[in-house]
Amino acid sequence: MSTAFAHILSPTLSLQLPIEERRRAPITSTPAEILQQLDSAQGWASLQIPIPDFDQDYPPAFPQIGSEICRKAFTPAEHSVLEWLGDVVIEFALTECASTSEPDLPPKRVSSTTAITSLAEILQDVVKDHVTNNFLGHLALLYGVQLHERNHIHASVLPAMKTVSDAFEALVGAVAMDSAALLTRYESSGGGSVLRRFGFNSSTIPTSIAPAHELFTCALPGYQDRDLSRVILPPNYPPPLANDTTILESAISDGFFVDKQEFVGKTAYKLLITCLAIEQFPFASAAELDVCSAFFKAIFIFLLVKDIRWGCFDCTLLARLALLCGLHRYLRPFVPNAREERWLFPPKQMQGALCALAGSQYTSGGWEQFVATFRPLVIPWIVAVHTGTYDCPAVLAQRNERKRHEGESRKLKRVRIEEYIETWRPHTALKQKTTETSSPVQRKQKQLAISSRFIVKAAIKAAKPPLPPKAACV
């Protein structure tokens, strides 16, 4: 009972008892020794970033969560949504820590292809180094996650680094899901203090922005076509996104969006979409959720949340929303040359302006104010992606890929069944020769029984549903 989860999990679960055979460092070891205990184990690698000096009270205690949601986080068949949520929560925590620790950032690095010169590139580079299976898997060792993981036949077999990393992401998602309200500030979990130990230590525009409805649906050079005619929007859409001049001034300066605010806002916006999608998925019909097992239900909800995030975080949609909100009035127009077919305000520029405004809203007013401001902007598009009234090419491509994969899997199942039948036909023929002394009726009954038994077993074995292809995170 020496891990952070032994007292959380129910005593009736085998998960509660940690597998001590997997422990490679004594309980009294220092955090640095715990982080290095599996460096030479199969499926693991040493930590790719320097190990800092830790305080005596490190790591902080893992937040209290419910026993059932903790069990789901450790169950691979059920933790897809929790892992998806935990991934973006961790990315957001790292993003905020990096953006508030500018003086302590590492020096600019030069890669083999390009030099990192801007602050936004430095921040992205720092976060990219930490949102990895290597870092999160080692972070999970501090809480003994590998001692409770049960995705192996033999208890003594160490789980791979990616498996432990996925379980840790699911546990972080469980903390966010199990809080009093899903859309409360994640910092109550204490995750920020863990991440800060690894190199992090944590401003002439009118108040109201007039919307530009005429630019929302018209054809613009450089903007991909989107059918927005079937999307149902409220009468007062879009909602006001800034009620203070300082918010706009800190997001857009001298006609350009602020890189640092855009960096924070992009991750905050992604987290908001994920939280709202998980909060809103009960609007799925009963028939869609009436599936035969918890595994299929978890897969369905995971794919639903993933499609919603892909659709609502589409670059063209965000750019159109920025135009609808009138943010282009405060940006410097782009002047294309004769060979370029781009409008005065390219999609990337408009997407960056909207994300910068989101980051400014978050840094100035906190998570609650950010949610209250951007929730009315996002909710109609979550409903539109789910109901199919907004057809995002990225979502359609993912769904077509899943259909193609399912079709190939069905063909493979039929081939397997036919192979099983062909394999056992000689066996049934041999049985017929040994029973020539039996009556014709008895021989026919035995033949049918043997053939049916093997065909049914083969069909059941071959009909196990395949896992859908895993798309890259947005």
N, C-alpha and C positions, 0 to 999 in steps of 0.2 A: 504493500500500500504506500509506495514511496513516490508516486507520480502525481501530477496535477489533476488527473482524471479518475484516479482510483476512488475518491470520495464522491465524485459526480455520478458515475455510472451506477446503475442499479445492481444490488448484490446478486440478483438472479441471473445476470448476464455473465457469460464467460469473459467478455471484454474487460470486466472490472479488474481481474487479476493480471497484473503486468507479467510479461514473460521475462524472467530475470536472466535466462540464457542469452538474451540479445543484448544485455548490458555489457559494455566493454570498458566502462570506467566506473569506479566505486561511487557510491552515493555522496561521499564527502569530497568529490573531485571539484576543482575550480571550473568556472564556465569555459575557460580556454581548453581545459583537458576534456570536457564533455564535447565541445565542438570538434575536437580532433580524434575522438574515440573510434570513428568508422572510416578514417582516411584510407586505410588499406583493405577495407572490406569489399567484397564483390558487389558491383553495382553502385559504388560510391566513389567520390573523389574528394580531395582536400578542398577546403574553402578557398575560393578564388579571389577573395579580398583580404586585406590584412586584418588580423584579430586585434581589436583595441584593448586598452586597459579597462577592466570592469570594476565597478564599485562592489562593496560587500553585499549590498542588498539586490544584486543582479542575479537572475532575471526577475522582473516583477511577477507577482502572483497572477496566474491565469484567471480571467473573469469567471464568475459563477454562471453556469448555464444549466438548463433543464436536462434531466437524465435521458429523456427520449430523443431530444435533438442532438445530444452528444453521441448517442448510439448511431443515429443516422449519419453523422459526420464521419464515423469510423466504418460505415458500411458502404463499399464502393458502388453497389447497385442502387443506392438511394441518395448519395451525396452530390449528384451532379449540379443541382441548383445551388446548394450551399457552397460548393467549390467555385462556381461561376461568380457568386456574390463576393466570396472571400477574396478572390483574385483582384477584383476592382477596388475593394476596400483597402487592401494592402497597397495597391498602386497609388490610391489617393493619399494614404498616410505617408508614403514615401515622397510623393509629390509635394505635399504641404511641408514636410520636414525639410526637403531640399530647398524649396522656395523661400523659407524663412531662415535659412542658414547660409546666406550668400557669402558672408565673410569667411566661413569655415569650409567652403567648397574646395575640392582638390584643384591643383593648377590645371590650366587648359592642356588637353592632350591632342596630339596629332596622330591620326590614324594613317594607314597605308594609302588611303585614297584621298582624304580631304582633311583640312585643318579645322578644328573646332574653335570658332572665334566668338560667337555670340553667347550671351548668358543663357538663352533658351536651349541652345545646343548642349551647353555644359550640364544644365539641369536634366535634360533628356538622357544624356550619357550616364549621369549618376544614377538615375532611377532605373535605367536599363540594366545596369550592373547588379541591381538588387532584386529586381522582379525576375528571378530565375529559380529553377529547381535546385540549383546548388546552394544558393543563399537560404531559401525558405526551408529546404530539407535540413540544413544544419541548425537553423533557428528552431525547428521542431524538436531537435535532440535535447534542447534545454528544458523541454517540458515532458520528455519521455514518450513522445507520440509513437515512436517505433516499437515500444513495449506493449502497446495495446492493439496494434494493427493486426487483423486476422485474415488477410487475403492470401494466406499460404496454407498448404496442407500440413506441413510440419511446423510446429511452433518454433523450433530452433532456427529456422531459415530466416535470415534478415530480410526485411522488405527493401526494395530498391529505393534509391534516393528520390526518384520521381513519385513513387507511391507515397512516401512519407510527406513529400512536399504537397501533394494533392490533399492528403488528409489534414495537414495543417491549414491549408486554404479553406477547406470545408469547415474546420473548427472556428476560424475567424468569421466565416459566413454565418455559422451558428450563433456566434456572439451578437452579430448584427441582427439576425432574425429573431433571437430570443429576447431582445431588449424590449422595454415597455412599448415602444413604437418603432417600427422598422426604420422610419426616416428620422431618427434622432441622431445626434452627433456621435460618431464612432469613437471619439476619444475616451468615452467612459470605459472602454474595454482595456485601456492601458497599453494598447498596441503601439501608440506613438512613442512611449518611453522606451520600449524594447528597440524600436528601429533607430532611435536617436543615438543609441550607444554605438552604432556602426557608422560613425562619421557624420551624424546630423545633430545639430543643436538649434533647437528651434528659435487723385491729387489734382469760361467764355461761351460753355455749352448750355442751351436752354434746358430747363428741368424736364419738360415733356417732349417726347419724340413723336412726331406725326407719322402714322403708318403710311406706307406706299402700296396700296392694294393693286394698283395697275401693274406693278413690276412682279407680282407674285406668280402669275400664271402665264405671262406673255413670253414669247420666244426671244431668247437672248443669245448672242454669240458666245460660245464657250460653255454654255450651260446645257447639260443633258436634258432631254425631254422627260417630263414627268406628267402623268395624268392625275391632276389634283381635283378634277371636277366632281368626283364621287366622295371626296372627303367632307364630312360634316363638321363644320367649325361653329363655335358659339357666335351669337350676334356681335358681341363686343370683342371679338378676336382681332388682333393679338392683344394680350394684356400688357399693361405698362411694365417695362423692365427696369426702369430707373426713376426713382422719385427724389434723387439728390444729385446735384451737379457734380459733387466730388466723385461719385461712382463713375460717371461718364468720363470725367477728366482723368481718372486713374486708369481707365480702360483704353482710351483713345487720346493720344498726345500728338499734336502737330500733324494731324491727318493720318497717323499710322496707329494701329493697335499695338499695345504694349506686350512684348513677347512674354514677359514673366507672368502677366495676368492671363494671357492666352494659354500658357503652359498649365497653370493651376485650373483654369476654367474648363479646359478640355476634359481633364480627368474628373472634375466635379460633375460635369454634365453627364459623363458616361456613368458615374456612380448613381446619379439621380435617375437615369433611364432604367438602370438595372433594378434599383429599389422599387420604383413605381411599377415596373413590369411584374416583379414578384408579388407586389401588393395587389395588383390588378388581375392576376391570372385567374381568380375565381370567376371572372366574367366569361370564362370558357363554358360551353354548353355542357349539360350533364352527360350527353352521349359521348362527348370527346373525352371526358374524364372517367367514363364507365369502362375501365379496362380491367383485364383479368388479374393483374398483380401489381404490387407496389413498384416493381422494377419498371414495368411499362408506363405506369403513371409518372414516375420520376423522369423517365426518358422523354415523355410527351411534354411535361412542364419545362424541362431543360431546353428542348428544341423551341418551344414557344417563347421562352425568355430570350434565347439566343437570337431568334428571328426578329423579335421586337427591338433588341439593341442594335442589330445590324441595320434595320430599317430606319430607326429614329436617329441614328448617328451618321446617316448618309451625308456626304459632303454637299451634294446639290441641295438636299432638303434644308440643311443648316444655312447654306448661303441664301436660299430663297426666303427663309424665315428672317434672316438679317435684313434683306431688302424689304420685306413686309414691315418690319419694325422701323424702317427708315434710317438704319445705321449708316447707309452709304452717304448720307448728307454730311457726315463728319469725317469722311475719308478722302484722301487725295486720289483723284481718278488716274487710272493707268492709260497712257497714251500709246496705243499699238502702232507698229509700223505697217507698211503697205502689205507685207507678207503674212501678218498675223491676223487671225480672225478671233479676236477677244474683245469682250465688252469693256467699258470703262472701269468696271469693278469686277475682277475675276472671282470665281467661286471660292478659291482658297483665301483670298483677301476678306471676303464677306464671312466665311466660316470662322476665320481667325478673329474678326471683330466681335462676332456673337460670343465666342468662347472667352475672349478677353473681358467682355461685359459680365459674363457669368463668373469669371475669376474675381473681378472687382467686387461684384455683389457678395461673393463668399468672404473675401478677405476683409471687407468693411463691415458686414453685418452678421457674419457667422452662418452656420449651416441652416438654422431654422429660417432665417430671412431668405437665404438662397432658395430653399425648397418652396417657401410661400410665394416667391416671385416667379420662379420658372416652372413650377408644377402646372399652372393653367396653360402654359405654352406647350408642354410635352404631352399631357394626357390625351388630347384628341388624336395625336399621331400614334400613340400606343394602341388605342382602340382601332384606328384605321389599318395599322399593320396586321393586327390580329384578325379583323373581320375581312381583310382583303380589299378594302376600298382604296388603299394606297399600295400600289405595286412597285416596290423598290427593286431595281435590277439585282442588287446584291442578294436580297432575300429570295427572289425568284431563282437565281443561280444556285443558291444553296439547296432550295427545295427540289429543283430539277436534278441536282447531283444526288440527293438522297433517293429520289425515285429511280434514277438509273442504277444506283447501288442496290436498291431493293429488287429491281427486275433481274439483275445479274445474280443476286442471291437466290431468287426463286428458281432460276434456270439451274443453278448449281445443286439445289435441293432435289430437283427432278432427276438430274443425272445421278446423284448419289443413290436415290431410291431404285433407279433402274439397275445400277451396278450391284446393289444388294440383292435384287431379285435374280439377276443373272448368276450371281455367286452361289445362291442356294438352290438353283434349279437342279444341278447335278446331284446335290445332296438328297433332294426329294425323289429323284429318279432312282437312286440307290435304295432308298427306303421301299420304293414300290417293288423292286426285284426281290427283296427279302420277305415280302408279304404276299407272294404269289399264291400261297396256299389259302389266303383269306378270301372271303367272298367279295364280289365286285363292289357291293355297297360299303363294306368295311374299308376296302382300299381307298375308295373315293373320299370317305369321311376323314381318314387319316391324312390323305394328301391335302385336302382343303385346310385341315387344322394346322398342319406344318407350314404350308405356304402362307396362310393368313397370319400366323404368329410372327414369322420372320419379317413379313412385309410391314406389319404394324410397328414392330420394334424399330425397323429401319426408318420408317416415316417419322416416328417420334424423335429419333436421334438426329435425323437430318433437318427437322423442321424447327430447330432452335433459332430464334430470331437473331440476325446479325446486329452488331452494334453499328449505329450510324457513323459516317465519317466525321472526324473532329475538325471543325474549321478553325482557322487562326483567329485570335481575339482581336477585336477592334481596338 
